[in-house]
Amino acid sequence: MDKESFHDLSTESSATLDGTSLAAEGPKAIFEPDGSGSTAEAVVSLVAETGDRDPLELPPLYDAVDPEALDRLCARTSDSELRVSFEYAGYTVLVEGTGIVHLLDDE
């Protein structure tokens, strides 16, 4: 999958996690919530790029979240209110229904 389809390091999002604005914090990736882009692949690609790691070196995503369920959930909605967060590979991942993936370092 071409990482260009996911990585648009935008700072225009207004998401929050536990009351913390993510507008200018942490790396971000954009995926297509209409089903043409895999949310799971966007997460793995962003974590690998941010951590300067090969995606194959990362733990399986399914240890943190069901990748197929995540893709289906995000493909079925463009609801700006949808927020899914989980811990993965040392990051807190926040996925928005609008097509943005945010990473916060767990440290």
Secondary structure, DSSP 8 states (H G I E B T S, - for coil): --GGGT---------EETTEE-SSSS-EEE--TTTTS-HHHHHHHHHHHHTT--GGGS--GGGTS-HHHHHHHHHS---TT-EEEEEETTEEEEEETTSEEEEEE--
